[in-house]
């Protein structure tokens, strides 16, 4: 695939040209953002009429996209279109993309380029091999993207950034466009949207160095390359990590005070202290988000005091939502089946907190350190996780750990005590 995106912030629009080869067209249709206006549609070099309709895709409840029929090809499919992002057309609730003079944010979930899929298998297997991406912006703007930059050319008025996109199945391209203020630290670089001043820059440095030291001491030493980039984005956009390019997008409010830095602490932990997860349990989000949220609480409590940061307080809203019936009461091991992966940030972290109380912090930390080291490259599932903790914790803890995992992982007995508490 070849993808050319020109962002025109002053006009609030992006112009896109894209070319797919025959073997990259995986279905007889593709999905595109519903606000995209197609101006050119060509099959094998011949401009061709196209059929499209807006419909809600069953995989993404509440998201309406253009479904465009793809003709039979001998060689390639090419199209051009313009797209205005309003911040309301992403397929996931947390996505808030927008094109504006002060800041532009584009995420792959907008379907800002054609996506050929019908079900989860074809969605995951959308393979853009040997793909070239060019992003064109006004030359006074900076770009932070989820793909590795291959080349940058600056002309009289425009900047052209070229990215390589070689990983099979890696169909993610996220980028922010703004006039950034970049500051280098020993752990990486931070691109601020505004000048924070020397005092807050020092606060970021001190907090991150303490957080990294705590994680290395308690959960295993990780040597993470200092090419990490934290890019500020406006509040309300959420925070997330792009591990393949060591880029972390975080909300601007993160840098307003030290306690808010939990967001970059959380994303930094993702880069080094998660076990590898088996595909079958990934949707439960326990082995990435439950672990990382629990570690985040531990770090922030150690740095700023436990009263403001605790797994119990982090889980309060989720527990209330279960009480109100917004979620069924299901075991953690079944979160993936019900699409409840978001509860791992809270209930999952609370489970690990209770496990730490049961074992005591020194034993829990040593067991977790050994577990993370053993399974950093080997996929883990719930059964293996429980067996490993039982085995690593010593024979004196076997019976109580078996009961604990039954209560918290395989049944709802553990969380029910919180839900039923007055």
N, C-alpha and C positions, 0 to 999 in steps of 0.2 A: 504494500500500500504506500502511496505517496500522499502526503497531507500538507496543504499550505493554508495557514490561517493568518489573516491580516486583521489586527485589532485596531479600530479607530476610536479611541476613547472619547474624543470631542464630539463624535456623532452617536456614541452609544451603540455601536454595531461592530460585528465581525464578518468578514467576507472569507468564505472557505472554498477551496478547490480540492477535490479528492479523486484519486484513481485507484481502482481495485483491479488486480489481475484475476483471471478466471478461477484459479484454485483458491483464492481468498474469499470468494463469494460462497458462503457456507449454506445458505438457505435461498428460497425463491423470493425472499423479501428482506427488507431491512427496516430498522427503526431510526427515526431522526426526530430531533426536537420539534415539537408541534409549532413553534414560532418561526422555523426556518422557511424561507421563501426560495424555492429552487428556481434558478434562472437558466440552467443548462443541464441537460440529461443526455448522455451519449452512450451508445452501445457499439463496441467495436469500431469506434471512430465515426459513427453515424448518429447525428442528433435524432433522438427518439422520443415520442410522447410517453408519458409515464402516468400510472394510476396510483393514487394515494388516498388514504382516509385516516381520520383521527379516531383512535380507539384506546381504551384503557387496557394496558397489558396485564394479563393475569398474574405475572410474576411480581408486579409492582403496583400494589393496591393504591388507587388514587392518582396514579400517574397516567396522563394521556399523552400519547406520542403519535407522530405520523407513521403509518405503516405504508411503505412504498414497495410496490411489486418490482422485482428485479427480473429483467428479460433473460432469456437463454443467451449465453455468451460463447463466443469462440476465443476471445482474447481479453477484453478489458471493459470495465464500466467506469465512466467518468461523470462527475457532476459538479456544479457550482451553485452556491446558494449564499444568502445573507441571513444573519441571525441577530436579533436583539434579545439580550438576556434581561429579564425583569426581576430575577431573584426568586421566582415562584414556579419555574418550569422544570426543576430537577426531579428525578424519579425517586429520591429518598427524602424523607422529611427534614433532615438536617442540612440539605444542600441549599445554599443561598448564593447563586452566582449572579454576577452583575457586571455590566460594562459601564464605566463612568470615568470622567476626566481625572478624578483623584485616585481611583483604584479600580482595577478590573480583576475579577476572579473567574476562572474557567475550570470546571471539573468534568471528568469524563462522564459522570452521571447525568449531565445535561443532554447526552447523546448529541453533542455538537459535531460529531462525525458519524457516519452510518454504522450501525451495529447490526450484524447479521446473526440472529439467534432466534430460537423458539422456546427452548426450555433451559434448565440450569446447566445441562451437559454442554449444549451448543454455546451457551453464554460463556462458560468457563473455557471452552476450547476455541473461542474466537482468536484465531492466530494471525497476527500481523507480522509476518516474517520479512526480513530485509526491508523494513519500513523506514522511510525518511520523513521527517517532520520539519517544516520550516515555519517559524513564527515571526511575523513582521509587526513591528510596533514603532511609534515615533521615537526618534533617536534619543530624546531626553529621558525616556523611561527605562527602568531596570526590569528584568524578568527573573523570577525564580520558578523553576519547573521540576516536575517529578522525574524527568529523564535527563541523562547526561548530555551536557552541551558539547557539541563537536566543533562548532565554528561560529564566530560572530563577525558580521560585516556591517560597517557603519557608513552610510551614505550622507548626502546633504541633509535629508530630512527623516530618513528611516533607518532602523536597525533590523537586520535579518539574522535570526538565531537559528542554527540548524542542530537538530537532535538525532541521535541514532536510536532506533527502536527495534533491537534485534531479538529480544527474548520471546520465544514462542509462548503464546498464551498471555503475554503481558499487554493487555489492552487498555492500560491506564495512562492518561496524559492529563495532569493537573498543572496549572500555572497561575501565578499572580503577576500583575503588571502594575508598577507604581514607581514613584521617585523615592527609592529607599536610601536610608542612612545606614551603611554597613559598618559594624564594629567586630573586630576579630578578638576571640578569647582563646584560652588554651584548649578548651573543649570543642571549639568550632566557631562559627560566625553567627551573628544575629543581625538581621536586616530590619531596622526599625522604620515605622512609617513617619515618625517625628523625632526630633532631637530630644532625648530624654535627659541629657545633662550628665555630668561626670558622676554624681552621687548615685543615681539609679543604675548607671552602667556598672559601677563597682558593686552594687547590691546584686545584680544579676550574676556577676562573676563569683562573688563569695558564696552565694546560695548554691549555685551549681557545683562548685568544687566540694562543698560540704556534702551535698547530696550524693555525688559520685563516690566520695570517700566512704560514706555510710554503706552504700550498696556493695562496694568492694569488700568491706570488712565483714559484713553480715551474710552476704549471699554469693560470694565468689568474685574474684578479680576479673574484670573485663577490660581489655585494651581496645577501646573504640577509637577509630581513626578520627583525628580532629578536623576532618573535612565536613563535619555536620553543619548544616545551615538551618537556623531557625528564622522563618520569615513571618513577620507580623501581618495579620489580616484584620479587617474591621471586626468589632464585637458582633456576636450573633452568627458568625460563620462556623463556629466550632473549631476544634484543634484535631490534627491528625498527622500521622507520620507516613512518609514515602520511603520505606527501607531500602529499596533498590538504588536510590540516589542519595540516601542520607539527608533528606530534606524533611523538615518538620514545619507545618503551618500552624501558627498559634494566634489567638486573638490578641489584639493590641492591649486590652485591659490586663493581660498577664503581667505586663511590666510596670503596672501602676504601684504595686507594693510587693514586698518579699513573699507574703503569704500566698499571693496569686500565682507565684511561679510554680505551683503544683502542676500546672498544665505542661510546662516544658520538662519538669522532673518526670512526670508520667510518660511522656513520649520518649524521653531519653532512656528510661528503663526498658521500654519496648525493644530497643536496639540491642540489648545484651542479656536480659534476664528473663526471657520466656522460654519454656520448653517448646520443642517442635511438636505441632499438633497433628494428629491423624485427621485426614480429610473427613472422615465420617462424623467427627465430633466438632469440627470447626465452627459450625453455626451456633453451638452452645456458648462460645466465646470464653469459656472458663479458663483455658490454659494460656490465653493472652490477657484478657481484660480482668478476670478475677485476681490473677497473680499480680498484674501491674497495679491495679487499684489498691490492693492490700499493701504492696511495697510502697506505693506513693504515700499512703496514710502513715506507715511506719517512719518514713523519711521525714515527712513534714512535722509529725509529732516530736521527733527527736530534735529537729531544728528550732521549732517554735512553741513546743509545749503540747501535751496531749489533750488539753481541754478543747481546743479549737479543731483538732483533727482526730477523728476516730472512725473505725469501721461501723460502729453503731449509728453515729450521726449520718454517715454517708448512706446508710441503708434506710433511714427513716421514711423518705418519700416513697420508696419502692414497697415497703411494708404497708404503708397507708394505701397505696394503689391496690395491693392484693386484698386488703380489707374491704375496699370499695368494689371489688369484683372486676377491676380493670384487667387483671390477670387471673387465670386459673391457678390454683395451688398445685404445682407439679414439682417433682424432684429435680434437682440441678442436672442430673444426668439426662433429663428429658427436655432441657431448655431448647436444644436444637430442633427437636421434633415439633415444638409449638412456636418456633420463631421468637423465643424469649431471650435471645442472646444478650440483649441490653441489661437484663437482670444480673448478669455475671459481674458487671461493674460494682454492684451494690450487695446483693444477696451472696454472690460468689465470694466477694471480698470478706463479707461477714463470716462465711463458713471458714475461711482460712484464719481469720482472727480467733474464732472459737477453737480451731485446731491448735493454734499457738498457745492459747490459755490452757488447753488440756495437757499439752506436752511440756509446757514451760518454754520461755523464749530461747534459752541456750540450745536445748535439744531440737526445737522446731527449726532454728536457724541452721544448725549443722545438717539436719536431715534435708532441708530445702536446698542448701548449698550443694550437697551430694546429688540430689535429684536433678537439679538444673544442669549440673555439669554432665551427668550421665545422659540426659535426654535433650541436649541442645541440638543434636543432629539426628536423633532417632525419634520417630513419631510416637506420641503417647496418647492413650485413651483413658477413660475413667477407671476401668478395671485395673489397668497397669499402674495408674497413679495410686490407687488405694493399696495395691499389693506392695508397691515400692515403699510407701510411707510406713506401712506395717512392718516390713522387713528391716528398713533402716532405723526404725525407732527402738529396736531391742525387744526381746521376748517378754519383758515385764509390761510392755505397753500393747501387746497384740490384742488382748481381749477388749480393752477399752477403745482401741482404735477401730476394731471391727464394728463395734457398736456405734461409734461416732460416724463412720462412713455410711452405715445403714441409715442412720438418722438424718444425715445432711446431704448425702449424694444420691442415695437410692430411694429414700422416702422423704416425706415432708415433716417428720417429727421434730427435727432441729429448729427449722424456721417457724414452725407452728407455735413454739413457746414464745417467740417474739410477737407473732401475730395475735395471740390470745392474751398477751400481757395487758394489764389495765393501763 
